């Protein structure tokens, strides 16, 4: 994590922002050296949790995650989370090693909230976890075809850029009104209708 990032995130959340991060956050510094003292490092106060250990799961192994809104499975890793002010949203199932440990948490920080995800959730679980957050923030979800990711980034001048990535081996078509009028930077074409993505294709659209 680069110097100043933790402080910027703390300021953002304290002023009413919402922040979501998880199991790999705060592990190393800007020199890729492991941060001592446990995880999530400099984000510990913001997230309201201390991660004692990140346990690696065997290939194809999963762990159950249960909460009021989430009934899912995690994979790859499972963080052993100790809450330091954060509220538990879901708990690990499984054997004695994971018993009573939080899998998902939320911490109220100033006027905002910081969510911590302790394990990579399956698609159903992540959707269930995100749904109330999206609703609370009044955000409009954007549906993409299976295998296609969409992210929007802001430049220093405030210009928005949409990054479309087709992670599948088949052609995909994306129809979103929000993209119309944007310029495909790789071709120079103005978007006016469906966007076609070749297998493993990438498209960058300047939205203005």
TORGUKE-342970 format. One line per field, with one value per residue: x, y, z of N, C-alpha, C in turn; residue in one letter. Coordinates in pm, whole numbers, padded with zeros to 5 digits, m for minus. Atoms other than C-alpha are relative to their C-alpha. Layout:
N
n_c1: (X, ...) $
n_c2: (Y, ...) $
n_c3: (Z, ...) $
ca_c1: (X, ...) $
ca_c2: (Y, ...) $
ca_c3: (Z, ...) $
c_c1: (X, ...) $
c_c2: (Y, ...) $
c_c3: (Z, ...) $
residu: (A, ...) $
// end
This chain:
208
n_c1: (00084, m00080, 00019, 00111, 00125, 00085, 00053, 00100, 00120, 00062, 00068, 00115, 00106, 00046, 00086, 00124, m00023, 00010, m00123, 00005, m00127, 00003, m00102, m00136, m00026, m00093, m00100, m00137, m00016, m00031, m00118, 00043, m00043, 00113, 00021, 00007, 00106, 00132, 00071, m00042, m00105, 00040, 00147, 00057, 00092, 00113, 00084, 00046, m00032, m00138, m00005, m00111, m00059, 00073, m00016, 00019, 00081, m00050, 00070, 00137, 00063, 00078, 00043, 00133, 00013, 00142, 00040, 00141, 00032, m00094, m00013, m00089, m00123, m00124, m00103, m00139, m00052, 00097, m00064, 00041, 00025, 00038, 00067, m00042, 00097, 00084, 00116, m00001, 00108, 00008, m00095, m00042, 00040, m00119, m00043, m00032, m00099, 00068, 00120, 00027, m00075, 00076, m00041, 00032, 00025, 00017, m00043, 00041, m00117, 00051, 00131, 00005, m00012, m00106, 00032, m00114, 00037, m00108, m00025, 00065, 00132, 00052, 00078, 00125, m00032, m00042, 00120, 00080, m00075, m00001, 00135, 00045, m00090, 00042, 00130, m00018, m00067, 00083, m00072, 00065, m00090, m00013, m00010, m00086, 00008, m00088, m00137, m00040, m00012, 00009, m00038, m00010, m00106, m00004, m00131, m00029, 00080, 00141, 00057, 00027, m00038, 00057, m00086, 00075, m00090, 00066, m00085, 00045, m00053, 00104, 00039, 00100, 00062, 00041, 00095, 00020, 00024, m00099, m00121, 00029, m00062, m00142, m00092, m00086, m00134, m00083, 00045, 00046, 00143, 00093, 00093, 00141, 00065, m00075, m00146, m00043, m00128, m00053, m00050, m00109, m00018, 00003, 00048, m00008, 00093, m00001, 00139, 00010) $
n_c2: (m00118, m00122, m00094, m00094, 00063, 00030, m00126, m00047, 00083, m00037, m00128, 00025, 00070, m00082, m00105, 00059, 00095, 00144, 00066, 00145, 00065, 00135, 00089, m00031, m00142, m00044, 00103, m00046, m00144, m00041, 00075, 00140, 00065, 00032, m00093, 00074, m00036, 00052, m00063, m00058, m00101, m00138, m00011, 00069, m00089, m00029, 00117, 00047, 00143, 00047, 00133, 00073, 00097, 00028, 00144, 00044, 00119, 00092, m00013, 00052, m00003, m00120, m00014, m00060, m00134, m00019, m00123, m00033, m00023, 00075, 00145, 00017, 00075, m00068, 00087, m00046, m00036, m00041, m00085, 00018, m00140, m00044, m00130, m00107, m00105, 00035, 00085, 00124, 00019, 00143, 00083, 00123, 00132, 00083, 00066, m00071, m00105, m00121, m00021, m00131, m00108, m00077, 00010, m00131, m00099, m00139, m00090, m00140, m00085, m00134, 00000, 00104, 00141, 00077, 00143, 00089, 00132, 00087, 00112, m00019, 00062, 00041, m00106, m00020, m00064, m00138, m00075, m00019, m00094, m00133, m00052, m00105, m00116, m00072, m00061, m00109, m00111, m00047, 00019, 00078, 00107, 00015, 00142, 00036, 00143, 00085, m00002, m00135, m00093, m00142, m00092, m00140, m00071, m00144, m00060, m00116, m00113, 00029, 00078, 00138, 00101, 00132, 00109, 00124, 00113, 00127, 00105, 00129, 00038, m00019, m00138, m00054, m00127, m00077, m00107, m00088, m00137, m00088, m00006, m00070, m00131, 00010, 00026, 00116, m00055, 00088, m00006, m00134, 00002, m00048, 00107, m00031, 00130, 00110, 00006, 00137, 00038, 00127, 00083, m00060, m00134, m00115, m00124, m00116, m00101, m00129, m00039, m00144) $
n_c3: (00000, 00011, m00110, 00013, 00046, m00116, m00050, 00097, m00017, m00127, 00021, 00088, m00073, m00112, 00054, 00048, 00108, m00024, 00046, m00010, 00031, m00055, m00052, 00042, m00021, m00103, m00031, 00026, 00018, 00137, 00044, 00004, m00123, m00086, m00110, m00126, m00094, 00040, 00112, 00128, m00006, m00030, 00010, m00117, m00072, 00088, 00018, m00131, m00015, 00004, 00059, m00062, 00092, 00124, 00019, 00138, 00019, 00102, 00129, 00006, m00132, m00030, m00138, m00006, m00058, m00031, m00068, 00018, 00142, 00084, m00019, 00114, m00020, 00030, 00054, 00012, m00131, m00101, m00100, m00139, m00033, m00133, 00015, m00087, 00023, 00114, m00026, 00079, 00095, 00031, m00074, 00067, m00045, m00004, m00122, m00124, 00024, 00045, m00079, m00060, 00065, 00098, 00141, 00058, m00105, 00039, m00106, 00014, m00018, 00027, 00064, 00102, m00037, 00064, 00000, 00019, 00050, m00045, 00091, 00130, 00002, 00129, 00065, m00073, m00127, 00021, 00038, m00121, m00084, 00060, 00026, m00093, 00010, 00120, m00029, m00095, 00067, 00111, 00125, 00104, 00048, 00144, 00032, 00112, 00031, m00078, 00046, 00038, m00112, 00034, m00106, 00043, m00071, 00022, 00020, m00084, 00049, m00023, 00110, m00035, 00098, m00024, 00044, 00023, 00022, 00025, m00057, 00051, 00132, 00101, 00026, m00091, 00039, m00117, 00032, m00115, 00043, m00063, 00083, 00125, 00010, m00035, 00110, m00018, 00020, 00081, 00140, 00034, 00030, m00101, m00037, 00024, 00006, m00063, 00008, 00028, m00060, 00047, m00110, m00077, 00051, m00092, 00060, m00089, 00053, m00069, m00019, m00016) $
ca_c1: (00000, 00141, 00196, m00112, m00365, m00492, m00532, m00719, m00958, m01016, m01104, m01335, m01528, m01543, m01711, m01984, m01822, m01866, m01559, m01538, m01217, m01105, m00863, m00559, m00581, m00298, m00065, 00238, 00380, 00491, 00812, 00615, 00738, 00496, 00350, 00416, 00151, m00127, m00370, m00518, m00215, m00277, m00646, m00697, m00858, m01077, m01203, m01240, m01085, m00755, m00680, m00466, m00412, m00511, m00566, m00523, m00787, m00700, m00782, m01154, m01217, m01483, m01602, m01959, m02048, m02378, m02546, m02883, m02861, m02581, m02580, m02277, m01945, m01595, m01285, m00907, m00847, m01030, m00928, m00933, m01091, m01102, m01350, m01225, m01540, m01678, m02016, m02045, m02253, m02175, m01985, m01784, m01926, m01689, m01488, m01353, m01068, m01314, m01583, m01727, m01501, m01651, m01643, m01802, m01802, m01901, m01749, m01910, m01635, m01742, m02038, m01953, m01910, m01625, m01701, m01447, m01478, m01278, m01300, m01371, m01745, m01921, m02134, m02457, m02295, m02132, m02461, m02641, m02368, m02369, m02747, m02828, m02522, m02628, m02983, m02869, m02650, m02921, m02696, m02821, m02669, m02541, m02599, m02332, m02325, m02168, m01791, m01784, m01656, m01725, m01551, m01558, m01257, m01214, m00916, m00746, m00949, m01277, m01330, m01487, m01356, m01540, m01323, m01493, m01316, m01446, m01301, m01464, m01370, m01687, m01814, m02021, m02262, m02326, m02628, m02615, m02769, m02507, m02236, m02411, m02232, m01898, m01593, m01421, m01059, m00915, m01117, m01237, m01599, m01883, m02101, m02462, m02609, m02463, m02092, m01932, m01651, m01435, m01317, m01086, m01134, m01091, m01271, m01202, m01475, m01435, m01767, m01688) $
ca_c2: (00000, 00338, 00605, 00818, 00569, 00458, 00819, 00909, 00616, 00709, 01064, 00941, 00703, 00941, 01197, 00951, 00722, 00346, 00123, m00251, m00452, m00793, m01072, m00938, m00575, m00410, m00712, m00533, m00183, 00013, m00196, m00523, m00598, m00767, m00527, m00652, m00660, m00842, m00746, m00536, m00329, 00046, m00022, m00193, 00107, 00187, m00170, m00231, m00577, m00753, m01054, m01295, m01539, m01604, m01977, m02127, m02377, m02684, m02683, m02739, m02700, m02455, m02322, m02234, m01872, m01798, m01474, m01303, m01211, m01440, m01818, m01896, m02070, m01924, m02059, m02017, m01849, m01779, m01491, m01552, m01222, m01064, m00777, m00452, m00246, m00394, m00568, m00927, m00983, m01351, m01636, m01930, m02278, m02571, m02732, m02624, m02411, m02163, m02181, m01843, m01645, m01369, m01405, m01068, m00750, m00385, m00101, 00239, 00498, 00857, 00912, 00616, 00240, 00002, m00360, m00642, m00968, m01251, m01505, m01502, m01567, m01756, m01556, m01611, m01511, m01197, m01089, m01138, m00946, m00655, m00623, m00434, m00210, m00118, m00052, 00163, 00375, 00409, 00277, 00140, m00202, m00257, m00606, m00756, m01091, m01382, m01359, m00986, m00737, m00364, m00101, 00278, 00487, 00862, 01048, 01336, 01575, 01411, 01227, 00882, 00572, 00241, m00071, m00377, m00713, m01035, m01315, m01589, m01774, m01670, m01349, m01126, m00839, m00568, m00336, m00048, 00294, 00443, 00370, 00542, 00853, 00735, 00699, 00363, 00465, 00162, 00223, 00584, 00478, 00647, 00399, 00400, 00064, m00279, m00314, m00626, m00801, m01070, m01367, m01230, m00889, m00551, m00226, 00115, 00376, 00744, 00852, 01220) $
ca_c3: (00000, m00100, 00166, 00226, 00087, 00429, 00542, 00223, 00270, 00634, 00530, 00254, 00480, 00776, 00552, 00456, 00200, 00169, 00133, 00066, 00084, 00198, 00264, 00070, 00183, 00373, 00356, 00208, 00177, m00131, m00143, m00142, 00210, 00451, 00706, 01062, 01333, 01150, 00878, 00732, 00830, 00819, 00743, 01078, 01247, 00948, 00907, 01283, 01251, 01314, 01096, 01293, 01009, 00647, 00612, 00266, 00160, m00044, m00418, m00474, m00099, 00016, 00348, 00440, 00516, 00692, 00796, 00803, 00433, 00309, 00269, 00058, 00016, 00029, m00140, m00176, 00162, 00488, 00713, 01088, 01191, 01535, 01554, 01703, 01677, 01357, 01350, 01230, 00916, 00859, 01025, 00892, 00909, 00908, 01183, 01517, 01372, 01219, 01485, 01590, 01357, 01146, 00768, 00677, 00886, 00868, 01069, 01120, 01079, 01117, 00885, 00660, 00662, 00586, 00490, 00519, 00322, 00477, 00194, m00182, m00196, m00470, m00714, m00521, m00194, m00333, m00490, m00158, 00027, m00218, m00267, 00058, 00012, m00340, m00220, 00071, m00156, m00418, m00694, m01023, m01098, m01451, m01588, m01812, m01995, m01811, m01831, m01902, m01643, m01648, m01437, m01455, m01361, m01328, m01471, m01290, m01506, m01404, m01734, m01692, m01868, m01897, m01917, m02067, m02048, m02200, m01985, m02192, m02513, m02696, m02855, m02627, m02687, m02431, m02446, m02196, m02255, m02021, m02281, m02572, m02689, m02554, m02776, m02815, m02768, m02945, m03264, m03246, m03299, m03113, m02925, m03046, m02959, m02872, m02801, m02949, m02761, m02916, m02706, m02434, m02591, m02418, m02491, m02336, m02375, m02288, m02140, m02085) $
c_c1: (00089, m00025, m00117, m00131, m00094, m00064, m00107, m00130, m00072, m00077, m00126, m00116, m00055, m00094, m00128, 00016, m00019, 00121, m00013, 00137, 00001, 00135, 00144, 00040, 00102, 00111, 00143, 00004, 00039, 00124, m00027, 00053, m00121, m00006, m00009, m00119, m00137, m00067, m00134, 00096, m00052, m00151, m00070, m00101, m00125, m00096, m00054, 00023, 00151, m00002, 00125, 00072, m00088, 00028, m00030, m00081, 00059, m00074, m00134, m00068, m00075, m00034, m00133, 00007, m00149, m00022, m00146, m00037, 00083, 00002, 00083, 00116, 00118, 00102, 00136, 00061, m00115, 00075, m00054, m00010, m00037, m00060, 00049, m00089, m00094, m00115, 00003, m00123, m00019, 00115, 00037, m00073, 00127, 00033, 00040, 00094, m00068, m00116, m00002, 00082, m00086, 00057, m00022, m00029, m00027, 00036, m00050, 00119, m00040, m00142, m00016, 00015, 00111, m00031, 00126, m00050, 00115, 00035, m00063, m00133, m00037, m00093, m00129, 00024, 00040, m00119, m00086, 00066, m00012, m00138, m00045, 00089, m00039, m00131, 00015, 00062, m00080, 00067, m00081, 00095, m00001, 00024, 00088, m00015, 00098, 00141, 00053, 00003, m00002, 00042, 00013, 00103, m00005, 00144, 00018, m00082, m00150, m00067, m00015, 00039, m00060, 00093, m00084, 00099, m00083, 00094, m00036, 00059, m00104, m00031, m00110, m00053, m00056, m00089, m00028, m00016, 00107, 00127, m00021, 00055, 00147, 00084, 00087, 00143, 00089, m00037, m00040, m00148, m00081, m00104, m00144, m00074, 00089, 00151, 00040, 00138, 00042, 00046, 00125, 00033, m00011, m00048, 00006, m00081, 00010, m00143, m00018, m00019) $
c_c2: (00124, 00092, 00095, m00063, m00026, 00128, 00057, m00078, 00033, 00130, m00017, m00063, 00087, 00111, m00055, m00102, m00145, m00067, m00150, m00054, m00136, m00059, 00034, 00145, 00024, m00097, 00052, 00151, 00030, m00070, m00150, m00079, m00022, 00098, m00080, 00043, m00050, 00085, 00055, 00118, 00136, 00021, m00059, 00086, 00028, m00119, m00052, m00148, m00019, m00143, m00071, m00088, m00010, m00145, m00037, m00129, m00086, 00023, m00071, m00007, 00130, 00001, 00073, 00136, 00026, 00130, 00027, 00012, m00088, m00147, m00048, m00092, 00090, m00100, 00069, 00033, 00034, 00077, m00031, 00140, 00017, 00140, 00098, 00123, m00028, m00091, m00120, m00006, m00147, m00072, m00121, m00120, m00083, m00050, 00094, 00119, 00133, 00041, 00140, 00114, 00068, m00020, 00133, 00096, 00137, 00087, 00141, 00088, 00142, m00008, m00114, m00140, m00067, m00149, m00082, m00139, m00095, m00114, 00030, m00075, m00047, 00109, 00030, 00075, 00146, 00087, 00031, 00101, 00142, 00062, 00106, 00124, 00086, 00072, 00120, 00123, 00055, m00013, m00084, m00108, m00007, m00147, m00021, m00149, m00079, 00000, 00136, 00089, 00143, 00081, 00140, 00069, 00149, 00046, 00120, 00122, m00024, m00079, m00146, m00094, m00134, m00105, m00128, m00111, m00127, m00111, m00139, m00025, 00013, 00148, 00043, 00132, 00067, 00115, 00082, 00143, 00095, 00014, 00079, 00142, 00001, m00035, m00120, 00041, m00086, 00004, 00140, 00008, 00055, m00109, 00048, m00132, m00106, 00013, m00147, m00024, m00136, m00084, 00060, 00142, 00107, 00122, 00110, 00112, 00126, 00051, 00151, 00041) $
c_c3: (00000, 00120, m00028, m00041, 00118, 00054, m00092, 00013, 00130, m00013, m00083, 00076, 00112, m00045, m00063, m00111, 00043, m00064, 00024, m00038, 00068, 00028, m00042, 00027, 00109, 00033, m00018, m00022, m00145, m00055, m00007, 00119, 00090, 00117, 00130, 00084, m00038, m00106, 00048, 00011, 00041, m00013, 00122, 00074, m00082, m00008, 00134, 00022, 00004, m00050, 00052, m00101, m00124, m00035, m00144, m00003, m00111, m00132, 00003, 00137, 00018, 00147, 00002, 00069, 00020, 00076, m00025, m00147, m00093, 00039, m00119, 00033, m00036, m00050, 00006, 00136, 00094, 00108, 00139, 00061, 00147, m00013, 00106, m00023, m00115, 00044, m00094, m00091, m00034, 00070, m00083, 00059, 00016, 00138, 00111, m00025, m00035, 00090, 00061, m00059, m00106, m00139, m00072, 00114, m00061, 00120, m00030, 00035, m00037, m00055, m00099, 00056, m00079, 00015, m00026, m00037, 00027, m00091, m00134, m00005, m00139, m00053, 00074, 00130, m00016, m00039, 00123, 00094, m00053, m00011, 00100, m00003, m00119, 00024, 00091, m00066, m00117, m00135, m00098, m00048, m00152, m00031, m00123, m00029, 00088, m00059, m00038, 00124, m00052, 00122, m00058, 00087, m00039, m00019, 00091, m00040, 00015, m00111, 00042, m00115, 00041, m00058, m00007, m00031, m00016, 00047, m00052, m00140, m00110, m00018, 00097, m00053, 00123, m00044, 00126, m00050, 00054, m00084, m00128, 00003, 00037, m00122, 00033, m00035, m00088, m00148, m00044, m00030, 00118, 00027, m00021, m00018, 00065, m00021, m00017, 00059, m00053, 00120, 00064, m00047, 00108, m00077, 00104, m00063, 00085, 00006, 00015, 00144) $
residu: (X, X, X, X, X, X, X, X, X, X, X, X, X, X, X, X, X, X, X, X, X, X, X, X, X, X, X, X, X, X, X, X, X, X, X, X, X, X, X, X, X, X, X, X, X, X, X, X, X, X, X, X, X, X, X, X, X, X, X, X, X, X, X, X, X, X, X, X, X, X, X, X, X, X, X, X, X, X, X, X, X, X, X, X, X, X, X, X, X, X, X, X, X, X, X, X, X, X, X, X, X, X, X, X, X, X, X, X, X, X, X, X, X, X, X, X, X, X, X, X, X, X, X, X, X, X, X, X, X, X, X, X, X, X, X, X, X, X, X, X, X, X, X, X, X, X, X, X, X, X, X, X, X, X, X, X, X, X, X, X, X, X, X, X, X, X, X, X, X, X, X, X, X, X, X, X, X, X, X, X, X, X, X, X, X, X, X, X, X, X, X, X, X, X, X, X, X, X, X, X, X, X, X, X, X, X, X, X) $
// end
